[in-house]
Amino acid sequence: MSDLTYLESYLHQVDAAPDLTALEVLRVAVLGKQGVLTAELKKLGQMTAEERVVIGPLVHQYRAELTSAIATRKAALDAAALDARLAGERLDMTLPVDAPLAGTIHPVSQVMDELAEIFADLGFAVATGPEIEDDWHNFTALNIPESHPARAMHDTFYFEPQARTARDGQGPSSDGELGSPPAGLGSSPRMLLRTHTSPVQIRTMLAQKPPIRIIAPGRTYRSDSDATHTPMFHQVEGLVIDKGITLGHLKWTLETFLKAFFERDDIVLRLRPSYFPFTEPSAEVDVGYTLEKGKRVIGGSGGGWMEVLGSGMVHPRVIAACGLDPDEWQGFAFGCGIDRLAMLKYGMDDLRAFFDGDIRWLKHYGFSALDVPTLSGGVGA
């Protein structure tokens, strides 16, 4: 009958294995095809039934113990090797990244970050709102009448119309006022994809007390498509509500913004009288440009004027629709296309390319993930 006590020594050798290489040598010597345990198993066939009853369980017991001991020792050696590696490696997170970055920031995202940085320095907060709007917030509260072309199906993306009551706050009341906002919008208002981010201004005035200073960047939707228009585009609007606000505050704000955005001190503005239902008086804002190598470059006014913004003093009816007293509170608002700002600043000539998903275009016009706009380092860094 075989004496298996010699296998105890292998258990001690496993516990004392200094490294993974030595442990692997022991594993092969004990459990491998030519190992000692394999040899003991082969001997069972030559034994009598009585001997196998005694020796067989011992062989399997030692195999189980050695297999467990090897696994335990391997886990300990792996953990020790990992600890030693972690203790020896150092990564300085303050150093710039060496490897080329595969990801690229889209120009629209970059410009949104630039706008937020500039207006944050002027004391503005960033406000957001739903892209699926009701027509009270999108049109009625903004003093846009039912007959206005913007409400037409060919200009606005509407959802399936739903039945509405006569006095659900969606239209002018009998006394000629704008009506009140629908309570919880529980009266099945007509829903649409917002045509501008102005509803965010309405929601902000309804939700918080003045003074208010916000910008509202986001996606908007209109039924239009050509080289300078797309069905979905990005817009930013600004709103200031306070006491004693004048057109002078508006002009200074826009001038400061455009100088910071285009990173030029020779920005010249021209305000032309215009009409928007939600502002009175209203003004289109032109910025002067010069011609350099046949291209328009924002700055100066020797080359002509280019329209970049719409603006004006918030209409008293809009202020009243939000529950504020227009005799006490005044304000100004402005809005422009983020995609158009990107085109003007970074020399792009077709708005449709913004949404084509062409990786070559993005590699050419895109921004590194490390190009974080700051006023100290340059918003277009």
Backbone torsions as a table, in degrees:
resi	resn	phi	psi	omega
1	MET	NA	136.9	-176.7
2	SER	-70.4	142.8	173.1
3	ASP	-98.7	113.4	-173.8
4	LEU	-98.5	7.3	-177.2
5	THR	-65.4	-19.9	179.3
6	TYR	-63.9	-20.8	-179.6
7	LEU	-69.0	-18.7	176.4
8	GLU	-59.0	-34.8	-178.6
9	SER	-63.3	-31.8	178.9
10	TYR	-68.4	-33.2	176.4
11	LEU	-62.8	-41.2	178.0
12	HIS	-66.5	-39.3	179.1
13	GLN	-64.4	-37.7	178.0
14	VAL	-63.6	-45.6	-179.3
15	ASP	-63.3	-27.2	-177.0
16	ALA	-98.6	4.0	-177.9
17	ALA	-58.6	125.4	-173.9
18	PRO	-77.6	-24.9	-177.7
19	ASP	-154.5	176.6	-176.8
20	LEU	-66.4	-31.9	179.6
21	THR	-66.0	-47.0	178.3
22	ALA	-63.4	-37.3	179.5
23	LEU	-65.8	-38.9	178.7
24	GLU	-65.6	-38.8	176.9
25	VAL	-60.4	-44.6	178.6
26	LEU	-63.6	-41.4	-179.6
27	ARG	-59.5	-45.2	179.7
28	VAL	-64.7	-40.6	-178.0
29	ALA	-66.1	-29.4	-176.7
30	VAL	-97.3	-48.7	-171.1
31	LEU	-106.4	-7.2	-178.5
32	GLY	-67.9	175.7	-178.5
33	LYS	-60.8	-31.1	178.1
34	GLN	-104.7	15.7	-176.4
35	GLY	-75.5	168.8	-174.9
36	VAL	-67.5	-35.9	179.9
37	LEU	-69.7	-36.1	176.0
38	THR	-63.2	-39.4	178.1
39	ALA	-65.1	-39.6	178.5
40	GLU	-65.3	-37.7	178.0
41	LEU	-64.4	-36.0	179.0
42	LYS	-66.6	-30.1	-178.6
43	LYS	-69.3	-21.5	-176.6
44	LEU	-61.0	-30.1	-179.1
45	GLY	-69.4	-20.7	-178.6
46	GLN	-93.8	-3.1	-177.2
47	MET	-92.2	161.9	174.1
48	THR	-75.2	166.6	-179.1
49	ALA	-61.5	-38.2	-180.0
50	GLU	-65.4	-39.6	180.0
51	GLU	-67.9	-39.9	-178.9
52	ARG	-64.0	-34.8	179.3
53	VAL	-62.1	-31.8	-178.8
54	VAL	-89.1	-47.5	-173.0
55	ILE	-77.3	-37.9	-175.9
56	GLY	-54.5	-54.2	179.1
57	PRO	-59.8	-34.1	178.6
58	LEU	-66.0	-42.5	179.0
59	VAL	-60.9	-46.7	-179.2
60	HIS	-66.9	-33.6	177.7
61	GLN	-65.3	-45.8	178.6
62	TYR	-64.4	-37.4	179.3
63	ARG	-64.3	-41.5	178.7
64	ALA	-65.1	-42.4	-179.7
65	GLU	-65.6	-43.0	-179.7
66	LEU	-68.3	-39.5	177.9
67	THR	-61.8	-43.8	179.0
68	SER	-66.4	-41.7	-179.6
69	ALA	-64.0	-40.4	179.4
70	ILE	-65.0	-44.1	179.3
71	ALA	-62.7	-41.7	179.6
72	THR	-64.5	-44.4	-179.8
73	ARG	-66.4	-37.1	178.6
74	LYS	-64.4	-41.9	178.5
75	ALA	-63.0	-39.8	179.2
76	ALA	-66.1	-43.1	179.6
77	LEU	-66.7	-38.2	177.4
78	ASP	-62.5	-44.3	180.0
79	ALA	-63.7	-40.6	178.8
80	ALA	-65.4	-38.8	179.1
81	ALA	-66.2	-39.9	178.5
82	LEU	-66.2	-42.2	178.1
83	ASP	-60.6	-41.8	179.7
84	ALA	-65.7	-37.9	179.3
85	ARG	-67.3	-44.1	179.6
86	LEU	-64.8	-35.7	179.6
87	ALA	-69.9	-28.3	-176.8
88	GLY	-91.6	-18.9	-177.9
89	GLU	-94.0	144.6	176.4
90	ARG	-135.4	136.3	177.8
91	LEU	-125.1	116.4	-179.7
92	ASP	-86.9	105.8	-176.8
93	MET	-72.1	-9.5	179.8
94	THR	-86.1	-11.0	-179.3
95	LEU	-79.3	148.7	175.7
96	PRO	-66.7	154.4	-179.2
97	VAL	-72.7	133.5	179.3
98	ASP	-84.7	-41.8	-173.6
99	ALA	-69.6	145.5	176.8
100	PRO	-64.9	136.5	-178.2
101	LEU	-86.0	127.6	-179.0
102	ALA	-76.0	-34.9	-178.0
103	GLY	-77.8	151.2	-179.6
104	THR	-134.9	135.0	178.6
105	ILE	-78.8	128.1	179.1
106	HIS	-67.1	142.3	179.8
107	PRO	-54.4	-34.6	178.8
108	VAL	-64.8	-44.0	178.1
109	SER	-63.6	-38.9	179.4
110	GLN	-63.5	-45.5	-178.7
111	VAL	-65.9	-37.6	176.2
112	MET	-59.5	-42.2	177.7
113	ASP	-64.8	-38.5	179.0
114	GLU	-64.2	-43.6	179.6
115	LEU	-62.3	-44.8	179.8
116	ALA	-61.8	-39.0	-179.7
117	GLU	-65.7	-44.4	-177.5
118	ILE	-65.8	-49.9	-175.0
119	PHE	-74.3	-25.9	174.1
120	ALA	-62.2	-36.2	178.2
121	ASP	-68.1	-22.2	178.2
122	LEU	-93.7	4.6	177.2
123	GLY	90.0	17.0	-179.8
124	PHE	-94.1	144.2	171.9
125	ALA	-99.5	159.8	177.1
126	VAL	-96.8	125.2	-179.8
127	ALA	-116.1	147.8	179.2
128	THR	-130.7	164.3	179.2
129	GLY	-156.7	174.6	-177.0
130	PRO	-69.9	146.4	175.8
131	GLU	-83.8	-23.9	171.4
132	ILE	-94.5	112.1	-172.1
133	GLU	-115.5	166.8	169.0
134	ASP	-100.4	157.4	-172.8
135	ASP	-71.9	-14.5	175.3
136	TRP	-68.4	-49.2	-179.9
137	HIS	-70.3	-35.2	-174.1
138	ASN	-80.3	-31.7	-175.0
139	PHE	-126.4	-60.5	-168.2
140	THR	-60.2	-49.5	-178.6
141	ALA	-65.5	-17.5	179.7
142	LEU	-96.5	16.8	175.3
143	ASN	64.9	28.6	177.5
144	ILE	-95.8	113.0	-173.9
145	PRO	-69.4	163.3	-180.0
146	GLU	-59.2	-29.8	-176.8
147	SER	-86.0	0.5	-176.0
148	HIS	-68.2	138.6	-178.2
149	PRO	-58.5	-28.4	-178.1
150	ALA	-62.4	-23.7	-179.3
151	ARG	-81.8	-8.0	-175.2
152	ALA	-69.5	152.8	-178.5
153	MET	-61.8	-31.1	-177.4
154	HIS	-76.6	-4.9	-178.1
155	ASP	-117.6	-20.5	-173.1
156	THR	-129.8	140.3	176.8
157	PHE	-88.6	107.0	179.8
158	TYR	-98.4	151.5	168.0
159	PHE	-86.9	173.5	179.7
160	GLU	-55.7	127.7	-178.5
161	PRO	-64.7	148.2	178.4
162	GLN	-124.4	155.7	-178.2
163	ALA	-65.2	139.2	179.1
164	ARG	-130.1	151.2	175.9
165	THR	-80.5	165.2	-176.7
166	ALA	-67.8	-32.1	-177.2
167	ARG	-122.9	59.9	179.6
168	ASP	-99.9	13.0	179.5
169	GLY	83.1	9.4	-176.1
170	GLN	-94.3	-12.0	-178.2
171	GLY	-139.7	175.7	-179.9
172	PRO	-61.6	144.1	177.0
173	SER	-83.1	173.6	-173.4
174	SER	-66.1	-20.8	-179.1
175	ASP	-91.4	9.3	175.2
176	GLY	88.2	-0.8	179.1
177	GLU	-80.3	171.3	-175.8
178	LEU	-72.2	-15.9	-174.2
179	GLY	90.3	170.3	-178.2
180	SER	-104.8	156.7	179.3
181	PRO	-63.2	142.3	-178.5
182	PRO	-63.3	130.9	-178.0
183	ALA	-69.3	106.4	179.2
184	GLY	67.8	7.5	-178.3
185	LEU	52.0	38.2	-176.4
186	GLY	-89.1	5.0	-175.2
187	SER	-106.8	29.9	177.2
188	SER	54.8	62.1	178.2
189	PRO	-70.2	160.8	177.6
190	ARG	-75.3	126.8	-174.4
191	MET	-104.7	152.4	-176.4
192	LEU	-156.4	167.4	168.9
193	LEU	-83.4	124.9	-171.4
194	ARG	-56.6	138.7	-177.9
195	THR	-92.1	-9.5	177.0
196	HIS	-160.2	172.2	178.4
197	THR	-92.7	9.7	178.0
198	SER	-59.8	-31.3	176.3
199	PRO	-57.4	-26.6	177.0
200	VAL	-64.4	-35.8	176.9
201	GLN	-62.6	-44.3	179.8
202	ILE	-62.0	-47.8	-178.8
203	ARG	-62.2	-35.7	179.6
204	THR	-68.2	-44.6	179.6
205	MET	-65.6	-30.5	177.5
206	LEU	-75.7	-27.6	-172.0
207	ALA	-94.2	-24.8	-176.6
208	GLN	-136.9	157.4	-178.5
209	LYS	-86.6	149.4	175.0
210	PRO	-65.3	161.7	2.6
211	PRO	-74.4	149.6	-177.6
212	ILE	-126.8	132.6	173.9
213	ARG	-140.9	104.1	-177.0
214	ILE	-137.3	156.5	161.2
215	ILE	-118.5	149.9	-177.2
216	ALA	-129.2	87.3	176.1
217	PRO	-85.9	152.2	176.6
218	GLY	165.3	-179.4	-179.9
219	ARG	-84.2	142.8	176.2
220	THR	-136.1	165.5	-170.0
221	TYR	-139.0	129.8	173.6
222	ARG	-145.6	151.8	-177.8
223	SER	-81.3	83.1	-175.8
224	ASP	-159.3	142.7	179.3
225	SER	-159.3	118.1	170.9
226	ASP	-162.2	-162.4	-174.6
227	ALA	-63.9	-24.8	-178.5
228	THR	-119.6	8.2	178.5
229	HIS	-139.2	142.1	175.3
230	THR	-134.4	154.5	-179.8
231	PRO	-59.7	-32.6	173.9
232	MET	-118.9	130.9	179.2
233	PHE	-146.5	174.3	-176.7
234	HIS	-112.1	138.2	-176.3
235	GLN	-136.0	149.4	171.8
236	VAL	-126.7	134.3	175.7
237	GLU	-125.1	150.3	178.5
238	GLY	-122.2	149.8	-179.3
239	LEU	-143.6	133.7	172.4
240	VAL	-128.6	125.7	174.5
241	ILE	-125.7	122.1	-178.8
242	ASP	-163.6	-174.8	177.1
243	LYS	-94.7	138.3	176.0
244	GLY	74.6	24.3	-179.4
245	ILE	-79.3	137.3	-177.9
246	THR	-130.6	173.2	175.3
247	LEU	-61.7	-27.6	177.8
248	GLY	-62.3	-39.4	176.3
249	HIS	-63.4	-40.0	178.9
250	LEU	-62.0	-49.2	-177.0
251	LYS	-62.3	-42.6	-180.0
252	TRP	-63.3	-42.0	-179.0
253	THR	-62.2	-46.1	-178.5
254	LEU	-68.0	-38.3	179.0
255	GLU	-65.1	-43.1	178.4
256	THR	-64.0	-42.3	179.5
257	PHE	-62.2	-49.1	-176.2
258	LEU	-67.1	-35.6	176.3
259	LYS	-63.4	-41.9	179.7
260	ALA	-70.3	-38.7	-176.2
261	PHE	-69.5	-48.2	-179.7
262	PHE	-84.7	-4.2	176.6
263	GLU	55.3	45.8	177.5
264	ARG	-139.5	143.6	179.1
265	ASP	-92.3	-10.2	-176.6
266	ASP	-96.2	28.1	177.5
267	ILE	-71.2	129.3	179.1
268	VAL	-120.7	129.3	-178.3
269	LEU	-108.8	151.4	172.6
270	ARG	-136.1	124.0	179.2
271	LEU	-100.7	119.1	179.2
272	ARG	-105.3	133.9	177.0
273	PRO	-57.1	138.3	-179.0
274	SER	-147.9	-168.2	179.1
275	TYR	-138.4	124.8	167.1
276	PHE	-132.9	138.2	-176.8
277	PRO	-60.2	-28.2	-172.2
278	PHE	-97.0	0.4	175.8
279	THR	-132.5	149.8	178.2
280	GLU	-160.2	113.7	-2.4
281	PRO	-73.1	162.8	179.4
282	SER	-117.3	154.1	-178.4
283	ALA	-149.2	134.4	167.0
284	GLU	-82.8	140.2	-178.1
285	VAL	-108.8	118.3	175.9
286	ASP	-103.0	146.2	175.3
287	VAL	-118.3	138.2	-179.4
288	GLY	-72.9	150.6	176.5
289	TYR	-138.1	160.2	174.7
290	THR	-119.5	161.1	178.8
291	LEU	-100.7	122.8	177.1
292	GLU	-127.5	114.6	-177.6
293	LYS	55.5	40.0	177.4
294	GLY	79.1	2.1	-179.5
295	LYS	-112.5	148.1	177.9
296	ARG	-78.5	128.5	178.5
297	VAL	-123.9	124.1	-178.9
298	ILE	-63.3	129.4	-179.2
299	GLY	133.8	140.7	-175.9
300	GLY	69.8	-167.4	177.9
301	SER	-148.6	14.9	-177.3
302	GLY	-69.0	-22.9	-178.4
303	GLY	-95.2	-19.3	-179.7
304	GLY	137.6	-162.3	-176.0
305	TRP	-126.2	146.9	-179.4
306	MET	-133.7	130.3	180.0
307	GLU	-74.8	132.0	-179.2
308	VAL	-129.2	-21.7	-172.6
309	LEU	-143.9	155.1	164.9
310	GLY	-115.1	143.7	-174.6
311	SER	-157.4	177.5	175.8
312	GLY	160.9	175.9	175.7
313	MET	-82.8	133.8	-176.3
314	VAL	-58.5	129.3	-177.0
315	HIS	-62.1	136.6	178.6
316	PRO	-55.3	-33.5	179.1
317	ARG	-66.0	-33.6	177.1
318	VAL	-68.9	-43.3	178.4
319	ILE	-61.6	-42.2	179.8
320	ALA	-66.7	-36.7	-179.8
321	ALA	-63.0	-22.9	179.9
322	CYS	-95.9	12.4	175.1
323	GLY	81.7	17.5	179.5
324	LEU	-109.6	154.5	179.5
325	ASP	-86.9	111.9	-178.6
326	PRO	-66.5	-16.5	175.4
327	ASP	-77.0	-19.8	180.0
328	GLU	-101.2	-37.4	-174.7
329	TRP	-114.8	135.9	174.4
330	GLN	-126.7	170.1	178.3
331	GLY	-172.1	170.4	173.8
332	PHE	-129.1	158.3	178.8
333	ALA	-139.9	154.9	177.3
334	PHE	-151.9	159.7	179.3
335	GLY	-156.9	150.4	177.4
336	CYS	-157.4	164.3	179.0
337	GLY	-83.9	126.1	178.6
338	ILE	-65.9	-39.4	179.4
339	ASP	-61.9	-39.9	179.8
340	ARG	-67.2	-38.9	177.0
341	LEU	-60.9	-40.9	178.7
342	ALA	-63.9	-40.3	179.0
343	MET	-62.3	-43.9	-178.0
344	LEU	-67.6	-40.8	-174.6
345	LYS	-78.1	-37.1	-171.7
346	TYR	-111.7	13.6	169.0
347	GLY	72.5	38.3	177.6
348	MET	-98.5	144.3	-172.6
349	ASP	-114.9	-3.2	-178.7
350	ASP	-141.6	118.3	-176.9
351	LEU	-67.9	-28.7	-176.2
352	ARG	-64.6	-27.3	180.0
353	ALA	-65.3	-21.6	178.5
354	PHE	-60.4	-27.0	-171.2
355	PHE	-119.4	12.6	-178.9
356	ASP	-79.1	-19.3	-177.8
357	GLY	72.2	25.2	179.1
358	ASP	-85.4	112.9	-175.9
359	ILE	-64.7	-26.2	178.2
360	ARG	-67.0	-39.8	177.3
361	TRP	-63.9	-43.2	-177.9
362	LEU	-67.2	-37.1	177.4
363	LYS	-65.2	-31.9	-178.9
364	HIS	-77.4	-45.8	-174.8
365	TYR	-100.9	-11.3	-175.6
366	GLY	-71.3	170.2	-176.6
367	PHE	-118.1	146.9	175.0
368	SER	-64.0	149.6	179.2
369	ALA	-62.6	-19.0	-179.8
370	LEU	-90.0	-3.5	-179.5
371	ASP	-82.4	70.5	179.7
372	VAL	-85.6	121.4	-177.1
373	PRO	-69.6	132.4	173.3
374	THR	-138.9	151.4	179.3
375	LEU	-67.9	-29.5	-179.2
376	SER	-78.3	-38.5	-178.0
377	GLY	-92.8	-8.0	-177.6
378	GLY	105.6	127.2	-177.4
379	VAL	-68.0	-25.3	179.2
380	GLY	-102.7	27.2	-176.0
381	ALA	-59.5	NA	NA
